[in-house]
Amino acid sequence: MTMPTFLVIGAGKSGTTALHRYLKQHPQIYMSSPKELRFFPFEDRPPDFRGPGDKADIETAIKNLEDYRACFAQGAHYPARGESSPLYLYYPRSAERIRHHVPDAKLIAILRHPADRAYSQFQMKRRDGLERLNFRAALAAEEQRISDGWSHHWHYRRRGFYAAQLKPYFNLFRREQLRIYLYEDYLGDPTGFMQDIFRFLNVDDSFVPDMSVRHNESKIPRSRALQTFLTEPRPVKNLFKPLLPARWSRRVGDRLRRHNLTKPPLPTELRRQMIEDYREDIIELQGMLGRDLSHWLA
């Protein structure tokens, strides 16, 4: 039975949606559809999440092995097969279940500055009309929300403790199975970043994907009505489909979405407070990765 040969395990709001779509362009790589199968932490244990929008989200997760394998059946002849579920990094059970089902899988993680990642996740919930609090208040409410059963989508601060989250993977997998990047690697040299991943996956590294379109940006809409029109199914959209090729239709939609979205900055003082919260974990992460993260502490 067909299973993935690699997984993008996180972190959320660190470029995993873009990475998934760039990987999907490679002729030797099969990527799952949908992007996030969310199988390993919830295998035979469907969670009872109770936050706004959580029920609809978890209903789409794959919860048994047969359904998970079916997601890769069409990719059996591809040398590399993968999926991207950022919550695998966050839930400790994921590492053990991945080790059980696909012990030789290659694992990819992208880590973004934890304060910026948390703020981006918050903005995504604001963008989707689900978060009613401001960021400071949402951080203050986080532990109570977790106690009340709200899902990982609302764990803004907690999901940034990367050293703690990586430990199960470092304990269960060979170091050569893991490729841990920083978000800055992607931003600084997107082509080199992708080619390094292609080499890691043992596919043609001369292939250069189209990276001109930004994906899943966590910005707040200037016009909620326009955002709703662009993101939700509308019968009137079908009138334009015969007039524009699908590729151009997506580009027009992407440009309209980008123009309609804005990103208020994270307040400086709040960012400083969050850095102090993460300081010990960041210092530990430096040692684990062998990379200088002093700029994350600045």
C-alpha positions as CSV (number, residue, x, y, z in Angstrom):
1,M,0.0,0.0,0.0
2,T,1.3,3.5,-0.9
3,M,2.4,5.8,1.8
4,P,4.3,9.1,1.8
5,T,8.1,9.2,1.5
6,F,8.3,12.6,3.2
7,L,6.3,15.0,5.4
8,V,6.3,18.7,5.9
9,I,5.6,18.8,9.7
10,G,5.5,22.6,10.4
11,A,5.6,25.1,11.7
12,G,2.3,26.7,11.0
13,K,2.3,30.2,9.4
14,S,5.9,29.7,8.3
15,G,5.5,29.2,4.6
16,T,4.2,25.6,4.5
17,T,1.3,26.4,2.1
18,A,3.7,28.0,-0.4
19,L,6.2,25.1,0.0
20,H,3.4,22.5,-0.6
21,R,2.4,24.3,-3.8
22,Y,6.0,24.7,-5.0
23,L,6.7,21.0,-4.3
24,K,3.5,20.1,-6.2
25,Q,4.9,21.6,-9.4
26,H,7.8,19.2,-9.5
27,P,7.2,16.5,-12.1
28,Q,8.8,13.8,-9.8
29,I,6.8,14.8,-6.6
30,Y,3.3,13.8,-5.7
31,M,1.6,16.0,-3.1
32,S,-1.6,15.1,-1.4
33,S,-4.8,17.0,-2.0
34,P,-5.9,18.5,0.3
35,K,-2.7,19.8,1.6
36,E,-3.2,19.0,5.3
37,L,-4.3,15.5,6.0
38,R,-3.7,15.8,9.8
39,F,-3.7,12.1,10.3
40,F,-1.0,11.1,12.7
41,P,-2.0,12.9,16.0
42,F,-5.7,12.0,15.5
43,E,-5.4,8.4,14.2
44,D,-8.3,6.5,15.8
45,R,-8.6,9.4,18.3
46,P,-10.8,12.1,16.9
47,P,-10.5,15.2,19.1
48,D,-13.3,17.1,20.7
49,F,-12.3,20.6,19.9
50,R,-14.7,23.3,20.9
51,G,-13.4,26.6,19.6
52,P,-15.1,28.7,16.9
53,G,-14.8,27.0,13.6
54,D,-13.0,24.0,15.1
55,K,-15.7,21.4,14.4
56,A,-15.8,22.0,10.6
57,D,-12.0,22.0,10.5
58,I,-11.4,18.7,12.3
59,E,-14.2,17.0,10.3
60,T,-11.9,17.1,7.3
61,A,-8.9,15.4,9.0
62,I,-8.1,11.9,8.1
63,K,-8.6,9.6,11.0
64,N,-7.9,6.0,9.8
65,L,-5.0,4.4,8.0
66,E,-7.0,3.1,5.0
67,D,-8.3,6.6,4.2
68,Y,-4.8,8.0,4.6
69,R,-3.2,5.5,2.2
70,A,-5.9,6.3,-0.3
71,C,-4.7,9.9,-0.5
72,F,-1.5,8.6,-2.1
73,A,-2.8,5.9,-4.3
74,Q,-2.6,8.0,-7.5
75,G,1.1,8.9,-6.7
76,A,2.3,5.3,-6.4
77,H,4.7,5.7,-9.4
78,Y,6.2,9.0,-8.2
79,P,9.7,8.7,-6.6
80,A,8.7,11.2,-3.9
81,R,5.3,11.5,-2.3
82,G,4.3,13.9,0.5
83,E,1.8,15.9,2.5
84,S,2.0,19.1,4.6
85,S,0.4,19.2,8.1
86,P,2.0,21.9,10.3
87,L,0.3,20.6,13.4
88,Y,2.6,17.4,13.3
89,L,5.3,19.5,14.9
90,Y,3.0,20.7,17.7
91,Y,1.4,17.4,18.8
92,P,3.9,15.1,20.5
93,R,2.0,12.0,19.5
94,S,2.7,12.7,15.8
95,A,6.3,11.8,16.0
96,E,5.6,8.4,17.5
97,R,2.9,7.6,15.0
98,I,5.0,8.7,12.0
99,R,7.8,6.5,13.3
100,H,5.4,3.6,13.5
101,H,3.9,4.0,10.0
102,V,6.7,5.5,7.9
103,P,9.9,5.1,9.9
104,D,12.1,6.0,6.9
105,A,10.2,9.1,5.9
106,K,12.1,12.3,5.4
107,L,10.8,15.2,7.5
108,I,10.9,18.9,6.7
109,A,10.2,21.8,9.1
110,I,10.4,25.6,8.6
111,L,10.7,27.7,11.7
112,R,9.6,31.3,11.8
113,H,10.4,33.7,14.6
114,P,7.9,32.5,17.3
115,A,6.5,36.0,18.0
116,D,6.0,36.7,14.3
117,R,4.5,33.3,13.8
118,A,2.0,33.7,16.7
119,Y,1.0,37.1,15.4
120,S,0.5,35.7,11.8
121,Q,-1.7,32.9,13.2
122,F,-3.7,35.5,15.1
123,Q,-4.2,37.6,12.0
124,M,-5.4,34.6,10.1
125,K,-8.1,34.1,12.6
126,R,-9.0,37.8,12.4
127,R,-9.0,37.6,8.6
128,D,-11.4,34.7,8.7
129,G,-13.7,36.6,11.1
130,L,-13.3,34.1,13.9
131,E,-11.1,36.0,16.4
132,R,-12.9,38.8,18.2
133,L,-10.1,39.9,20.6
134,N,-7.1,42.0,20.0
135,F,-3.7,40.2,20.1
136,R,-2.8,41.1,23.7
137,A,-6.2,40.0,24.9
138,A,-6.0,36.8,22.9
139,L,-2.7,35.9,24.4
140,A,-4.1,36.5,27.9
141,A,-7.1,34.3,27.1
142,E,-5.0,31.5,25.5
143,E,-4.6,29.2,28.5
144,Q,-8.3,29.4,29.4
145,R,-9.2,28.7,25.8
146,I,-6.9,25.6,25.8
147,S,-8.5,24.5,29.1
148,D,-11.9,24.9,27.4
149,G,-10.9,22.6,24.5
150,W,-10.1,25.1,21.8
151,S,-7.9,23.6,19.1
152,H,-4.3,24.2,18.1
153,H,-5.5,27.1,15.8
154,W,-6.0,29.2,18.9
155,H,-2.7,28.3,20.6
156,Y,-0.8,31.4,19.4
157,R,1.9,31.5,22.0
158,R,2.3,27.8,22.8
159,R,3.0,26.7,19.2
160,G,6.3,28.8,19.2
161,F,8.3,26.6,21.6
162,Y,10.2,24.8,18.8
163,A,13.0,23.2,20.8
164,A,10.5,21.4,22.9
165,Q,8.4,20.3,19.9
166,L,11.4,19.0,17.9
167,K,12.8,16.8,20.7
168,P,10.5,13.8,20.0
169,Y,11.7,13.9,16.3
170,F,15.3,14.2,17.3
171,N,14.8,11.2,19.7
172,L,12.9,9.0,17.2
173,F,14.5,9.7,13.8
174,R,18.0,9.7,12.4
175,R,19.4,13.2,12.0
176,E,19.8,12.7,8.2
177,Q,16.0,12.2,8.0
178,L,15.4,15.7,9.2
179,R,15.8,19.0,7.4
180,I,15.1,22.0,9.6
181,Y,15.0,25.4,7.9
182,L,14.4,29.0,9.1
183,Y,11.8,31.1,7.5
184,E,14.6,33.5,6.6
185,D,16.2,30.8,4.4
186,Y,13.0,30.8,2.2
187,L,12.7,34.6,2.1
188,G,16.4,35.2,1.4
189,D,16.9,32.7,-1.5
190,P,13.7,31.0,-2.5
191,T,15.2,29.2,-5.5
192,G,18.2,27.9,-3.5
193,F,15.8,26.9,-0.7
194,M,13.7,24.8,-3.0
195,Q,16.7,23.3,-4.8
196,D,18.1,22.2,-1.4
197,I,14.8,20.5,-0.6
198,F,14.8,18.8,-4.0
199,R,18.3,17.4,-3.3
200,F,17.1,16.2,0.1
201,L,14.2,14.4,-1.6
202,N,16.5,12.9,-4.3
203,V,14.6,14.5,-7.2
204,D,15.9,16.7,-10.0
205,D,17.3,19.8,-8.3
206,S,17.6,21.8,-11.6
207,F,13.8,22.2,-11.6
208,V,12.7,25.8,-10.7
209,P,9.0,26.1,-9.6
210,D,7.0,29.2,-10.3
211,M,7.2,31.2,-7.0
212,S,5.7,34.4,-8.2
213,V,2.4,34.0,-6.3
214,R,2.2,34.5,-2.5
215,H,0.1,31.9,-0.6
216,N,-2.1,32.0,2.5
217,E,-1.0,35.5,3.7
218,S,-2.3,36.3,7.1
219,K,-3.6,39.8,6.5
220,I,-6.8,41.6,7.5
221,P,-9.2,42.6,4.7
222,R,-9.9,46.2,4.0
223,S,-13.3,45.1,2.6
224,R,-14.9,42.1,4.3
225,A,-17.5,41.9,1.5
226,L,-14.8,41.7,-1.2
227,Q,-12.8,39.1,0.8
228,T,-16.0,37.0,1.1
229,F,-16.6,37.3,-2.6
230,L,-13.1,36.2,-3.5
231,T,-12.8,33.3,-1.1
232,E,-16.2,31.7,-1.1
233,P,-18.0,29.9,-3.9
234,R,-20.3,32.3,-5.8
235,P,-22.5,31.4,-8.9
236,V,-21.6,34.7,-10.5
237,K,-17.9,33.6,-10.7
238,N,-18.9,30.8,-13.1
239,L,-19.8,33.5,-15.7
240,F,-16.2,34.5,-16.0
241,K,-14.7,31.0,-16.2
242,P,-15.1,30.6,-20.0
243,L,-13.5,34.0,-20.5
244,L,-10.2,33.5,-18.6
245,P,-7.9,30.5,-18.6
246,A,-7.7,29.0,-15.1
247,R,-4.1,30.1,-14.6
248,W,-5.0,33.8,-15.4
249,S,-8.2,33.5,-13.3
250,R,-6.1,32.5,-10.3
251,R,-3.6,35.3,-10.9
252,V,-6.4,37.9,-11.1
253,G,-8.0,36.6,-7.9
254,D,-4.6,36.5,-6.1
255,R,-3.9,40.1,-7.1
256,L,-7.3,41.3,-5.9
257,R,-6.9,39.5,-2.6
258,R,-3.4,41.0,-2.0
259,H,-4.7,44.5,-2.8
260,N,-7.6,44.0,-0.3
261,L,-5.4,42.8,2.5
262,T,-3.4,44.8,5.0
263,K,-1.1,43.8,7.9
264,P,-1.0,46.0,11.0
265,P,2.4,45.6,12.7
266,L,3.0,43.7,15.9
267,P,3.4,46.3,18.7
268,T,7.1,46.6,19.6
269,E,6.7,46.3,23.4
270,L,4.5,43.2,23.1
271,R,7.0,41.7,20.8
272,R,9.7,42.3,23.4
273,Q,7.6,40.6,26.0
274,M,7.1,37.6,23.8
275,I,10.8,37.3,23.0
276,E,11.5,37.0,26.7
277,D,8.9,34.3,27.0
278,Y,10.7,32.3,24.3
279,R,14.2,33.2,25.2
280,E,15.2,29.9,26.9
281,D,13.6,27.8,24.2
282,I,15.4,29.8,21.4
283,I,18.7,29.4,23.1
284,E,18.1,25.6,23.4
285,L,17.1,25.6,19.7
286,Q,20.3,27.2,18.7
287,G,22.2,24.3,20.1
288,M,19.9,21.7,18.6
289,L,20.2,23.2,15.1
290,G,23.8,24.5,15.3
291,R,22.6,27.8,14.0
292,D,23.0,31.3,15.4
293,L,19.6,32.6,16.4
294,S,20.8,35.8,18.2
295,H,18.7,37.9,15.7
296,W,15.6,36.2,17.1
297,L,16.5,37.5,20.5
298,A,17.4,41.1,19.4
